[in-house]
Amino acid sequence: LCPFLVAYLEFWFHLVINIRNKTYIKLVFKL
């Protein structure tokens, strides 16, 4: 596995986690 691909996957993984966390926090504050 090439290092560039690993870095790319890590980038997307963290991006998705961040988006999910932000939407989760928004839902919590709405309640």
Secondary structure, 3 states (H helix, E strand, C coil): CCHHHHHHHHHHHHHHHHHHHHHHHHHHHHC
